[in-house]
Amino acid sequence: MTRIEREKTVIGQMIAIYCRKHHNCAGGQLCNDCAELLAYANNRLDRCPKGNDKSNCRKCEIHCYSPANRDKIRAVMRYVGPRMIFHHPLSAIRHIINEMK
């Protein structure tokens, strides 16, 4: 699995957790706002100029997200980040290791 594919999986996991807790979505279905945010994030990852050699988006000097979507994704990550270890421990551990590099 490439880094871009891994990041798409993780962002999908994070948005699903956020949507379930904040928008009362159940059964793995995302609300329209969260589905649009996920589609936007996947589109940005597909078009990343650095490709699979990219660093974490937070450390990148290129800002691919529009300011409004950047705020939305920040809110998702701020809420879900500390909870990822309980929902998706392997993804969380992999992220911590990548942050240390």
CYANA upper distance limits for C-alpha pairs under 8 A (distance plus 0.5 A):
  1 MET  CA      5 GLU  CA      6.67
  1 MET  CA      6 ARG  CA      7.03
  2 THR  CA      6 ARG  CA      6.74
  2 THR  CA     52 ASN  CA      7.12
  3 ARG  CA      7 GLU  CA      6.62
  3 ARG  CA     52 ASN  CA      5.84
  3 ARG  CA     53 ASP  CA      8.44
  4 ILE  CA      8 LYS  CA      6.68
  4 ILE  CA     45 LEU  CA      6.89
  4 ILE  CA     46 ASP  CA      7.92
  4 ILE  CA     51 GLY  CA      7.60
  4 ILE  CA     52 ASN  CA      6.39
  5 GLU  CA      9 THR  CA      6.79
  6 ARG  CA     10 VAL  CA      6.75
  7 GLU  CA     11 ILE  CA      6.53
  7 GLU  CA     45 LEU  CA      8.46
  8 LYS  CA     12 GLY  CA      6.56
  8 LYS  CA     41 ALA  CA      8.28
  8 LYS  CA     42 ASN  CA      6.51
  8 LYS  CA     45 LEU  CA      7.84
  9 THR  CA     13 GLN  CA      6.73
 10 VAL  CA     14 MET  CA      6.64
 10 VAL  CA     91 SER  CA      7.18
 11 ILE  CA     15 ILE  CA      6.57
 11 ILE  CA     38 LEU  CA      7.81
 11 ILE  CA     41 ALA  CA      8.21
 12 GLY  CA     16 ALA  CA      6.59
 12 GLY  CA     38 LEU  CA      6.92
 13 GLN  CA     17 ILE  CA      6.85
 13 GLN  CA     88 HIS  CA      8.45
 14 MET  CA     18 TYR  CA      6.72
 14 MET  CA     76 VAL  CA      7.45
 14 MET  CA     77 MET  CA      7.58
 14 MET  CA     80 VAL  CA      6.54
 14 MET  CA     81 GLY  CA      8.34
 14 MET  CA     84 MET  CA      8.06
 15 ILE  CA     19 CYS  CA      6.44
 15 ILE  CA     34 CYS  CA      7.08
 15 ILE  CA     38 LEU  CA      7.47
 15 ILE  CA     76 VAL  CA      6.98
 16 ALA  CA     20 ARG  CA      6.56
 16 ALA  CA     28 GLY  CA      7.49
 16 ALA  CA     29 GLN  CA      8.36
 16 ALA  CA     30 LEU  CA      7.04
 16 ALA  CA     34 CYS  CA      8.39
 17 ILE  CA     21 LYS  CA      6.78
 17 ILE  CA     80 VAL  CA      7.38
 18 TYR  CA     22 HIS  CA      6.38
 18 TYR  CA     23 HIS  CA      8.29
 18 TYR  CA     76 VAL  CA      6.51
 18 TYR  CA     79 TYR  CA      7.67
 18 TYR  CA     80 VAL  CA      6.88
 19 CYS  CA     23 HIS  CA      5.57
 19 CYS  CA     24 ASN  CA      7.19
 19 CYS  CA     25 CYS  CA      6.48
 19 CYS  CA     30 LEU  CA      6.80
 19 CYS  CA     31 CYS  CA      7.51
 19 CYS  CA     34 CYS  CA      6.98
 20 ARG  CA     24 ASN  CA      5.47
 20 ARG  CA     25 CYS  CA      5.05
 20 ARG  CA     26 ALA  CA      6.53
 20 ARG  CA     30 LEU  CA      8.24
 21 LYS  CA     25 CYS  CA      7.99
 23 HIS  CA     31 CYS  CA      7.73
 25 CYS  CA     29 GLN  CA      6.68
 25 CYS  CA     30 LEU  CA      6.66
 25 CYS  CA     31 CYS  CA      7.08
 26 ALA  CA     30 LEU  CA      8.43
 30 LEU  CA     34 CYS  CA      6.30
 30 LEU  CA     35 ALA  CA      6.03
 31 CYS  CA     35 ALA  CA      6.54
 32 ASN  CA     36 GLU  CA      6.57
 33 ASP  CA     37 LEU  CA      6.74
 34 CYS  CA     38 LEU  CA      6.62
 35 ALA  CA     39 ALA  CA      6.68
 36 GLU  CA     40 TYR  CA      6.56
 37 LEU  CA     41 ALA  CA      6.59
 37 LEU  CA     69 ASN  CA      7.78
 37 LEU  CA     72 LYS  CA      8.41
 37 LEU  CA     73 ILE  CA      8.24
 38 LEU  CA     42 ASN  CA      6.59
 39 ALA  CA     43 ASN  CA      6.58
 40 TYR  CA     44 ARG  CA      6.70
 41 ALA  CA     45 LEU  CA      6.69
 41 ALA  CA     65 TYR  CA      8.48
 42 ASN  CA     46 ASP  CA      6.63
 43 ASN  CA     47 ARG  CA      6.82
 44 ARG  CA     48 CYS  CA      6.52
 44 ARG  CA     64 CYS  CA      6.91
 44 ARG  CA     65 TYR  CA      7.64
 45 LEU  CA     51 GLY  CA      8.47
 46 ASP  CA     51 GLY  CA      8.38
 47 ARG  CA     51 GLY  CA      8.25
 48 CYS  CA     64 CYS  CA      8.01
 50 LYS  CA     54 LYS  CA      5.48
 54 LYS  CA     60 CYS  CA      8.35
 55 SER  CA     59 LYS  CA      7.07
 55 SER  CA     60 CYS  CA      6.85
 56 ASN  CA     60 CYS  CA      6.95
 56 ASN  CA     99 GLU  CA      8.06
 57 CYS  CA     63 HIS  CA      8.46
 65 TYR  CA     69 ASN  CA      6.51
 65 TYR  CA     70 ARG  CA      5.91
 66 SER  CA     70 ARG  CA      6.41
 67 PRO  CA     71 ASP  CA      6.78
 68 ALA  CA     72 LYS  CA      6.98
 69 ASN  CA     73 ILE  CA      6.59
 70 ARG  CA     74 ARG  CA      6.52
 71 ASP  CA     75 ALA  CA      6.73
 72 LYS  CA     76 VAL  CA      6.90
 73 ILE  CA     77 MET  CA      6.64
 74 ARG  CA     78 ARG  CA      6.38
 75 ALA  CA     79 TYR  CA      6.72
 76 VAL  CA     80 VAL  CA      6.45
 76 VAL  CA     81 GLY  CA      8.47
 77 MET  CA     81 GLY  CA      5.64
 78 ARG  CA     82 PRO  CA      8.11
 79 TYR  CA     83 ARG  CA      7.99
 80 VAL  CA     84 MET  CA      6.46
 83 ARG  CA     87 HIS  CA      7.16
 84 MET  CA     88 HIS  CA      5.85
 84 MET  CA     89 PRO  CA      6.83
 84 MET  CA     91 SER  CA      8.08
 84 MET  CA     92 ALA  CA      6.16
 85 ILE  CA     89 PRO  CA      4.74
 85 ILE  CA     90 LEU  CA      8.15
 85 ILE  CA     91 SER  CA      8.33
 85 ILE  CA     92 ALA  CA      5.85
 85 ILE  CA     93 ILE  CA      7.87
 88 HIS  CA     92 ALA  CA      6.83
 89 PRO  CA     93 ILE  CA      6.58
 90 LEU  CA     94 ARG  CA      6.57
 91 SER  CA     95 HIS  CA      6.66
 92 ALA  CA     96 ILE  CA      6.80
 93 ILE  CA     97 ILE  CA      6.75
 94 ARG  CA     98 ASN  CA      6.72
 95 HIS  CA     99 GLU  CA      6.66
 96 ILE  CA    100 MET  CA      6.97
 97 ILE  CA    101 LYS  CA      7.22
